[in-house]
């Protein structure tokens, strides 16, 4: 049974209608591309807080360190 795991981070978590729309579209893609029968796709949406995303990585640091660590000099 195929499984699709989605990680989402944004200002607001997606509402029920957005999740349903995504699930419908994902199911259609899986059915079309790999022949997954309707209702067989397992879908899991994980909400990730902003501080646990690339948004906290400082890509402009000149010392080559890409992790934003305020305690490190």
C-alpha positions in Angstrom: 0.0 0.0 0.0 1.7 3.3 -1.1 2.1 6.0 1.5 2.7 9.7 1.0 4.0 11.7 3.9 3.8 15.5 3.6 5.6 18.0 5.8 3.9 21.4 5.9 5.2 24.7 7.4 3.4 28.0 7.0 1.8 30.9 8.8 -1.3 28.8 9.4 -1.9 25.0 9.3 -4.0 24.0 6.3 -7.7 23.7 7.0 -9.8 20.6 6.4 -10.9 21.7 2.9 -7.3 22.2 1.9 -6.3 18.8 3.2 -9.2 17.2 1.4 -8.3 18.9 -1.8 -4.6 17.8 -1.5 -5.6 14.3 -0.7 -8.0 14.1 -3.7 -5.3 15.4 -6.1 -2.6 13.1 -4.6 -4.8 10.1 -4.9 -5.5 10.9 -8.6 -1.8 11.3 -9.3 -0.9 8.0 -7.6 -3.7 6.3 -9.5 -2.6 7.7 -12.8 1.1 7.2 -12.4 1.5 3.9 -10.6 -2.0 2.5 -10.7 -2.9 2.8 -7.0 -6.6 1.8 -6.6 -8.8 4.5 -5.2 -8.8 4.5 -1.4 -5.5 2.6 -1.1 -3.1 5.6 -0.8 -2.1 6.3 2.8 -1.6 10.0 3.4 -0.1 11.6 6.4 0.3 15.4 6.8 2.8 16.6 9.4 2.7 20.2 10.6 6.2 21.4 11.2 6.8 24.5 13.2 8.6 27.4 11.5 11.7 27.1 13.7 12.2 23.5 12.5 12.6 24.4 8.9 15.2 25.9 6.6 13.9 29.3 7.7 16.3 29.2 10.6 19.4 28.4 8.6 21.6 31.4 7.9 22.9 30.8 4.4 24.8 34.1 4.3 27.3 33.3 7.1 30.8 34.1 5.9 32.5 31.4 8.1 31.0 28.5 6.1 28.8 27.4 9.0 25.3 27.1 7.7 23.5 26.5 11.0 22.3 29.6 12.8 23.6 29.2 16.3 23.4 32.4 18.4 25.7 30.9 21.1 28.5 30.1 18.6 31.0 32.8 17.7 
